Amino acid sequence: MTDTIGLLHPGSMGSAFGAQLRARGHVVLWCPDGRSDATRRRAERVGLEPEALPELVSRSDVLLSLCPPAAAEETAGQVAELGMVGTGTIYVEANAVTPPRVQRIADRLAPRTVIDAAVVGSPPVCGKIPVLYLSGPGKQVDRIAELFAGTDVRTHVLGGNIGQASALKLAYSSYQKVSRVLAAVAYGAAESYGVEDELLVIAAKRTRSYLVETDYIPKTAARAWRWGPELEDAAALLADAGLPDSLMRAAATTLARWDGNRDERLDVAEALEALRGERVLDDQT
C-alpha cells in the first residue's frame, strides 16, 4: 500500500529517511518555504515532492518530524495551527526531545495520534542501518513500523507510553555525546604535555563500553570520595592546558552526591537512589 508522508524537514537524517521511504514506493512531500539551498538540493537529489505546508499537511497520511530538537514544538505548532490534519493522520515526533515536550506536542495535536519516536544511529546511507525506536498506541505504531519494512531503517517498538522512545534517546545521547566531549578534552590535555600517543595506547586496551557495566555503579558510589578530588585536579590540568574544565568539575560535583556512601556495599538500585538524593531525604525524615 502506498502512503503519502509529509517530511518535516529534510536535513541530512530526514532526507535519508525520505529516500528510504521513496524506495518503498511511498510519496514523500517536503515544504521548501524558508529552507536553504542545501536543503533544497538534498530534497531534489532523493526525489522528494515539494509542496506548500498547508497542502503537505492536508495530503499526508503520516507526518514525520525530523528537525533540530529546538524547533520540534514550533514545527508541531505550525501543523496544529493549520487545523487541516485529518483525525486519521499520524504525527511521528522523531526528534531528540524530553518526554514532557513530546507530551506537550501530543496534547497540542490531539485528537490526532502522535507517536513518540527516536533515531539511534547514523543516516541510512552507504550501508548504515539506524534504529527507529517507537512508542505509542499499538495499531498506529505497527503502521509506522510497516512503513519502513524492507528498508535500511530498522524499527523497534518499546511500548504504548508516550515518552519511552524519547527517554531512551536522551539517556543514550547523554552518554554517547558527553563521552565524545570528554575524549576531546582528555586528548587535548595529553597532547599539551606530549603524551597523547601513550594515552591512546592505554585507551586501546579497553574495547567494552562503560555503559554496559552497570555492576560498576555501586563501586563508583563507594569510591566517589576519592574520585572527586582527583577530578578536581583533572579539571585544573585542563584549565592549565587552555581547555574547558566545567564538565570535569560538574562530574566532581555529581560524585559528591555519594559522599555519604564512602566504602559502602550498595546494590545498583541503592546507588542510584543516593545519586538522586532519595536516601539522604529518607534519612532526614
C-alpha distance (Angstrom), angle and dihedral (degrees) to the residues before:
residue distance angle dihedral
M1 . . .
T2 3.80 . .
D3 3.78 117.4 .
T4 3.78 131.1 -171.7
I5 3.78 113.4 -126.7
G6 3.79 123.5 -165.8
L7 3.80 108.4 -150.2
L8 3.80 116.3 -150.6
H9 3.07 97.6 -147.0
P10 3.82 135.8 -16.2
G11 3.79 106.2 -136.3
S12 3.79 119.0 147.3
M13 3.81 92.1 -68.3
G14 3.80 96.1 37.7
S15 3.79 95.4 48.8
A16 3.80 91.0 49.3
F17 3.82 90.2 51.2
G18 3.79 88.9 47.5
A19 3.79 90.6 53.0
Q20 3.80 90.7 52.3
L21 3.81 91.4 50.9
R22 3.80 91.4 46.4
A23 3.81 89.7 52.7
R24 3.82 87.5 57.0
G25 3.80 90.0 56.4
H26 3.79 98.8 -102.5
V27 3.80 123.6 138.1
V28 3.81 110.2 -117.4
L29 3.81 119.4 -163.5
W30 3.78 128.9 -166.3
C31 3.80 134.0 -177.9
P32 3.84 115.2 -125.0
D33 3.82 95.0 -171.0
G34 3.80 109.4 123.3
R35 3.81 93.7 -6.2
S36 3.78 124.9 133.6
D37 3.78 127.1 -106.6
A38 3.82 88.1 -110.5
T39 3.81 90.3 56.9
R40 3.78 90.8 47.1
R41 3.81 91.6 51.9
R42 3.81 91.4 49.2
A43 3.79 91.9 50.5
E44 3.79 93.9 47.0
R45 3.79 92.8 46.1
V46 3.80 92.8 59.3
G47 3.81 96.0 39.4
L48 3.80 102.0 -107.3
E49 3.80 115.9 165.9
P50 3.84 115.9 -122.4
E51 3.78 117.1 -131.5
A52 3.80 136.5 162.2
L53 3.80 112.1 -103.1
P54 3.84 97.3 -107.9
E55 3.80 91.7 52.0
L56 3.80 92.4 41.9
V57 3.80 90.1 54.5
S58 3.79 95.4 44.5
R59 3.82 94.0 47.7
S60 3.81 98.9 45.5
D61 3.78 126.5 100.9
V62 3.81 88.6 -171.6
L63 3.80 129.2 25.5
L64 3.81 111.5 -155.9
S65 3.80 114.6 -163.6
L66 3.80 112.0 -158.0
C67 3.78 104.9 154.9
P68 3.83 137.0 124.2
P69 3.83 106.1 -58.0
A70 3.80 92.2 -121.6
A71 3.81 89.3 61.4
A72 3.82 97.2 47.1
E73 3.80 98.0 99.5
E74 3.79 93.2 40.5
T75 3.81 90.0 52.0
A76 3.80 91.9 50.0
G77 3.80 89.3 46.2
Q78 3.81 91.5 55.1
V79 3.79 89.1 53.5
A80 3.80 92.6 46.6
E81 3.81 92.7 49.9
L82 3.79 91.4 56.0
G83 3.79 89.5 62.1
M84 3.78 89.1 -156.6
V85 3.78 100.9 111.6
G86 3.77 110.7 117.2
T87 3.79 117.0 -129.3
G88 3.81 88.3 -115.4
T89 3.80 93.9 54.7
I90 3.82 115.0 108.0
Y91 3.81 118.3 -143.0
V92 3.81 112.4 -154.4
E93 3.80 111.7 -158.8
A94 3.82 100.7 -160.7
N95 3.80 102.0 163.7
A96 3.79 128.8 113.1
V97 3.80 97.9 -100.9
T98 3.79 134.7 133.5
P99 3.82 122.0 -89.7
P100 3.83 92.0 -111.0
R101 3.81 89.8 54.6
V102 3.80 90.8 51.3
Q103 3.79 89.0 50.1
R104 3.81 91.0 51.4
I105 3.80 88.8 52.3
A106 3.81 90.5 49.1
D107 3.80 90.7 49.7
R108 3.79 91.3 48.2
L109 3.81 92.8 52.2
A110 3.83 97.5 40.5
P111 3.00 133.3 164.2
R112 3.81 85.7 32.2
T113 3.79 116.0 87.5
V114 3.79 116.9 -101.6
I115 3.80 119.9 -164.8
D116 3.78 118.7 -156.6
A117 3.81 108.0 -136.8
A118 3.78 138.4 170.6
V119 3.79 133.3 -170.6
V120 3.79 118.8 -141.1
G121 3.76 114.6 -173.2
S122 3.79 139.1 26.5
P123 3.83 125.6 -50.9
P124 3.81 111.8 -72.8
V125 3.81 97.9 -102.2
C126 3.82 132.9 115.5
G127 3.79 92.4 18.9
K128 3.81 96.5 -50.7
I129 3.80 113.9 141.7
P130 3.82 117.2 -159.7
V131 3.79 123.8 -170.5
L132 3.79 120.8 -124.1
Y133 3.80 108.1 -153.1
L134 3.80 115.3 -156.0
S135 3.79 136.0 -165.6
G136 3.78 130.8 172.7
P137 3.81 140.4 71.0
G138 3.79 109.0 1.5
K139 3.80 102.4 -129.3
Q140 3.80 93.8 47.8
V141 3.81 92.7 43.3
D142 3.79 89.2 53.6
R143 3.78 89.6 51.5
I144 3.81 91.5 54.6
A145 3.80 90.5 47.8
E146 3.81 89.0 52.4
L147 3.81 91.0 53.6
F148 3.79 89.5 65.0
A149 3.80 98.2 40.6
G150 3.79 109.2 128.1
T151 3.81 94.0 18.0
D152 3.80 132.0 105.2
V153 3.81 89.1 -102.0
R154 3.79 111.6 91.6
T155 3.80 117.9 -156.0
H156 3.79 128.9 -148.8
V157 3.79 122.8 -172.8
L158 3.81 113.5 -144.4
G159 3.79 101.6 -178.1
G160 3.76 145.5 -74.5
N161 3.80 101.1 -68.1
I162 3.79 124.4 100.1
G163 3.81 108.5 -124.9
Q164 3.79 100.4 37.9
A165 3.80 95.9 98.8
S166 3.80 93.0 43.7
A167 3.80 92.5 48.2
L168 3.80 91.1 51.0
K169 3.81 92.0 49.7
L170 3.79 95.1 49.5
A171 3.80 93.0 42.8
Y172 3.80 89.6 54.8
S173 3.81 93.7 41.2
S174 3.80 91.0 51.4
Y175 3.80 87.9 62.1
Q176 3.79 101.4 33.7
K177 3.79 100.1 45.6
V178 3.80 96.7 38.7
S179 3.81 88.1 49.1
R180 3.80 88.7 56.9
V181 3.79 90.3 51.1
L182 3.80 91.4 48.1
A183 3.80 90.0 49.7
A184 3.80 90.0 54.4
V185 3.81 95.9 50.3
A186 3.82 93.5 41.4
Y187 3.80 91.7 51.2
G188 3.80 90.3 44.7
A189 3.79 91.8 53.3
A190 3.81 92.3 48.4
E191 3.81 91.3 46.3
S192 3.80 90.2 53.6
Y193 3.81 89.1 61.4
G194 3.81 96.8 38.4
V195 3.81 95.6 -111.4
E196 3.80 100.0 107.8
D197 3.82 94.2 114.9
E198 3.79 91.4 53.7
L199 3.80 89.8 48.6
L200 3.80 90.1 55.6
V201 3.80 91.3 49.7
I202 3.80 89.9 54.9
A203 3.81 92.3 45.8
A204 3.80 93.4 48.6
K205 3.79 90.6 62.5
R206 3.81 89.5 71.2
T207 3.79 117.8 70.4
R208 3.81 100.2 163.0
S209 3.79 125.9 83.9
Y210 3.78 116.8 -113.5
L211 3.79 87.4 -139.1
V212 3.80 93.1 72.2
E213 3.82 92.0 51.5
T214 3.79 96.7 83.5
D215 3.79 90.7 152.8
Y216 3.81 87.1 70.8
I217 3.81 93.5 62.9
P218 3.85 93.4 85.3
K219 3.82 89.7 47.9
T220 3.78 89.5 53.0
A221 3.80 89.8 51.5
A222 3.80 92.2 50.0
R223 3.81 92.4 49.3
A224 3.80 97.6 40.3
W225 3.81 92.0 102.7
R226 3.83 88.6 63.6
W227 3.79 98.3 35.8
G228 3.81 95.3 52.9
P229 3.82 96.6 65.0
E230 3.81 89.8 43.3
L231 3.78 90.4 56.2
E232 3.79 90.6 47.9
D233 3.81 87.1 57.7
A234 3.80 89.2 46.2
A235 3.79 88.3 53.4
A236 3.81 89.4 52.5
L237 3.81 89.5 51.0
L238 3.80 90.6 53.1
A239 3.78 91.9 48.3
D240 3.81 91.0 50.3
A241 3.82 88.2 52.3
G242 3.81 91.0 52.5
L243 3.81 92.6 -108.8
P244 3.83 128.6 130.2
D245 3.80 111.2 -88.6
S246 3.81 100.2 -177.2
L247 3.81 95.9 94.6
M248 3.79 91.9 53.0
R249 3.79 92.2 47.5
A250 3.81 89.3 49.3
A251 3.80 88.8 54.3
A252 3.81 89.7 52.1
T253 3.80 89.6 50.2
T254 3.81 89.5 50.8
L255 3.79 91.1 51.5
A256 3.80 88.6 53.5
R257 3.82 87.4 69.7
W258 3.83 85.0 73.8
D259 3.81 96.7 48.3
G260 3.79 90.0 111.1
N261 3.81 92.5 54.9
R262 3.78 98.4 64.6
D263 3.83 109.9 164.4
E264 3.83 91.3 -17.5
R265 3.80 121.9 151.4
L266 3.79 103.2 -123.9
D267 3.76 132.6 164.3
V268 3.80 121.8 -131.7
A269 3.81 94.1 -94.4
E270 3.81 92.5 50.9
A271 3.80 92.1 47.2
L272 3.79 91.1 52.1
E273 3.80 91.5 47.0
A274 3.79 89.0 54.8
L275 3.81 91.1 47.1
R276 3.81 89.3 54.2
G277 3.79 90.0 46.9
E278 3.81 93.0 -117.4
R279 3.81 96.1 124.5
V280 3.79 90.8 50.5
L281 3.79 90.7 51.1
D282 3.81 91.3 48.1
D283 3.79 91.3 51.7
Q284 3.79 91.8 51.3
T285 3.82 95.9 49.9
